[in-house]
Amino acid sequence: MVTSLGHARHLAATVPDPELPMLTLADLGVLREVTLTDDGTVVAALTPTYSGCPALAEMRAGVAGRLKAAGYPRVEVRTVLDPPWTTDWITPEGRRKLAEHGIAPPGPAPRPGSVPVPLVLSGIRRAVPCPRCGAADTEETARFGATSCKALWRCRACREPFEHFKEI
């Protein structure tokens, strides 16, 4: 029986995200922790990008499968919703990989609990630099892309479309 916590953590951290396969679960920040119980059970905790994330079952299966294939006979994958995941949990390496693959990484996530809550009746968006040419002259073309966490944008300078990972 394999019992190395560091090895188990490494294996779980290298599982690719099902929707963004250029990122690992660690890059995306959804792998919260990996622990080892007294009876040798590896417990991995995942925090999905949002509570209804359709990829969560695939993430759980990926982590459990990778650990079991490596010789860990008892594996438990838990879903942890508190504190909720935000895009601030994406690692610098994950942000670099997103940009490298033509997806504009998110800016800072909105801060919950700010008082007073500003009421904005028109869409105010920050400038999203083009991940291809770096130009700031970009425009949103669709609020939702292939997944609900991404929006579609277009660069006015290089004329290329790109996805932007929304701040959550």
C-alpha positions in Angstrom: 0.0 0.0 0.0 1.3 3.5 -0.9 1.1 6.0 1.9 3.1 9.1 0.9 1.0 12.2 1.4 3.4 14.3 -0.8 3.1 11.8 -3.7 -0.7 11.7 -3.3 -0.9 15.5 -3.4 1.3 15.7 -6.5 -0.9 13.1 -8.3 -4.1 15.0 -7.5 -2.5 18.3 -8.4 -1.7 17.1 -11.9 -5.2 16.0 -12.9 -6.3 18.2 -15.8 -9.4 20.3 -15.7 -12.1 18.7 -17.9 -13.2 22.0 -19.5 -9.8 23.7 -19.6 -7.4 20.8 -20.1 -4.3 23.1 -20.4 -4.8 23.7 -16.6 -4.5 21.3 -13.8 -6.9 21.3 -10.9 -4.1 22.9 -8.9 -3.5 25.6 -11.5 -7.2 26.4 -11.4 -7.2 26.4 -7.6 -10.1 23.9 -7.2 -7.8 21.4 -5.4 -8.1 22.6 -1.9 -6.2 20.0 0.1 -5.1 16.4 0.2 -4.9 14.6 3.5 -4.1 11.1 4.7 -6.3 9.5 7.5 -4.9 7.1 10.1 -6.3 4.2 8.2 -4.5 5.2 5.0 -7.4 6.7 3.2 -6.4 9.6 0.9 -8.9 12.4 1.2 -8.9 15.1 -1.5 -11.0 18.2 -1.1 -12.2 20.0 -4.2 -14.0 23.4 -4.4 -15.8 23.7 -7.7 -15.8 27.0 -9.6 -19.5 27.3 -8.7 -21.9 25.0 -6.9 -23.6 23.8 -10.1 -20.4 23.1 -12.0 -21.1 20.4 -14.5 -17.5 19.3 -14.6 -17.3 18.5 -10.9 -18.2 14.8 -11.4 -15.4 14.5 -14.0 -12.9 16.2 -11.6 -13.8 13.9 -8.8 -13.5 10.8 -11.0 -10.1 12.1 -12.4 -8.6 12.6 -8.9 -10.0 9.3 -7.6 -8.9 7.4 -10.7 -5.4 8.8 -10.7 -4.8 8.0 -7.0 -6.2 4.5 -7.3 -4.1 3.8 -10.4 -1.0 4.8 -8.4 -1.8 2.3 -5.7 -3.8 4.1 -3.1 -6.6 1.6 -2.4 -8.8 3.9 -0.3 -9.6 7.3 -1.8 -12.3 9.8 -0.8 -13.0 13.0 -2.8 -15.0 15.6 -0.9 -16.7 18.7 -2.2 -16.0 21.8 -0.1 -18.2 24.8 -0.8 -17.0 27.2 1.9 -15.3 29.4 1.3 -16.5 29.6 -2.2 -14.0 29.5 -5.1 -13.0 32.7 -6.8 -10.9 33.4 -9.8 -8.3 34.8 -7.4 -7.5 31.1 -6.6 -6.1 30.6 -10.1 -2.3 30.4 -9.7 0.1 32.6 -11.6 1.1 29.5 -13.6 -2.6 28.9 -14.4 -3.0 32.5 -15.6 0.1 32.2 -17.8 -1.2 29.0 -19.3 -4.6 30.6 -20.0 -3.0 33.5 -21.9 -0.6 31.1 -23.7 -3.7 29.3 -25.0 -5.4 32.5 -26.2 -7.8 33.0 -23.2 -7.5 36.3 -21.4 -7.0 35.5 -17.7 -9.4 37.1 -15.2 -8.6 40.3 -13.2 -9.2 40.5 -9.5 -12.4 39.0 -8.3 -15.2 41.3 -7.0 -14.9 41.7 -3.2 -18.1 40.5 -1.4 -19.5 42.5 1.4 -18.5 45.9 0.3 -20.9 48.5 1.7 -22.6 50.4 0.2 -23.2 48.2 -2.8 -22.8 50.3 -5.9 -25.8 50.3 -8.3 -24.7 50.4 -11.9 -27.5 50.5 -14.5 -25.2 50.3 -17.6 -22.6 47.7 -18.3 -19.2 48.9 -17.0 -16.4 46.5 -17.9 -12.7 46.8 -17.4 -10.4 46.7 -20.3 -9.5 43.1 -21.2 -6.2 43.0 -23.0 -5.9 40.8 -26.0 -4.0 37.6 -25.1 -2.5 37.4 -28.6 -1.2 41.0 -29.3 -1.6 42.7 -25.9 -3.7 45.5 -27.2 -6.2 47.1 -24.8 -8.7 48.0 -27.6 -11.0 45.1 -27.2 -14.8 44.5 -27.1 -17.1 41.9 -25.6 -19.1 40.1 -28.3 -21.0 37.6 -26.2 -21.4 37.4 -22.4 -21.1 33.6 -22.4 -18.7 31.4 -24.3 -18.2 27.6 -24.5 -18.6 27.5 -20.7 -20.5 29.9 -18.4 -17.2 31.1 -16.8 -15.9 32.5 -20.1 -17.1 35.4 -22.4 -16.3 36.0 -26.0 -14.2 39.1 -26.9 -12.6 40.5 -30.1 -9.5 42.6 -30.4 -9.9 45.7 -32.6 -6.2 45.9 -33.2 -5.4 42.4 -34.5 -9.1 41.6 -35.3 -8.8 38.2 -33.6 -11.5 36.8 -31.4 -10.6 35.4 -28.0 -12.2 34.1 -24.8 -12.0 35.9 -21.5 -12.2 34.0 -18.2 -14.7 36.0 -16.2 -14.0 37.3 -12.7 -16.0 35.3 -10.2 
